[in-house]
């Protein structure tokens, strides 16, 4: 990416409005927390790592409105801002992990003044931003080792530069493989109902000059049956401590198909996407979004007005269907509770 998906600029949050892609590359300037909250809610900014960075920057926006020098009141104000940001989306754990991290900074410095607290919160948010850049590149290098020249790989939704600061998780693997001079093809699932694969992933990969073919979601099985797919790489929004992974709806279907056709299925996600409070995927909260996303697209109706709609944004893939989870610390083959816990100790 020539410019980051999201950044802190002159006391504001500047982010690409992903709802306008691929037709327009426009930016939203968030000068207050409410504008940022809406950007997360309506998917102007999306992808677990990018949402986490947005949460950190959101705290900085919130602290600008605090007046006075009472440290105790300032802490309460930041907790209130954090709680508000946390209501934007329920599944991507990076959002909550970053907010907890910002709160921990406050808890560790009980003796500092308001101005000092503002400084360390700013430093922490910027550190989170820089960590995302570094971590994505490390994951990319690990994952690229699993791709061979001449192979065809598949991905779903968008786990690229648009889902992070500027490089990506699953797509970061592709970028790293390309930098290693490997030649391969990517099949991108369109990813209904909001077409993040069609609108965002293809936009990214074509800009990177990676051989990319767009397919409808229901074409994946046919390609696998014809032995045209060598591996599948996806991102994740939350991973339980046994390796069960929540990602964009349709990921579970690909994992089941991959298992049947004996195709390696890889999850690419940083340690910040693991939820250390959740044991299995059964405990991962799944966001359900509005019916409008299913019954219309581009302001044009695609279904009768009165039809019932079921619109979960994510599904959970059990660890037994995952060949490996690629993290910045290395590759967890055949993930399970023991192996995931070793990632943190």
PyMOL commands that set and color helices and strands:
alter all, ss='L'
color gray80, all
select helices_A, chain A and resi 33-41+48-63+71-85+93-108+114-144+161-163+170-179+196-207+217-225+251-260+271-273+281-283+292-295+319-321+337-342
alter helices_A, ss='H'
color red, helices_A
select strands_A, chain A and resi 6-9+12-16+27-30+152-155+185-189+212-215+231-234+238-239+245-248+264-268+296-297+300-301+314-317+324-327+330-333
alter strands_A, ss='S'
color yellow, strands_A
deselect
rebuild
show_as cartoon
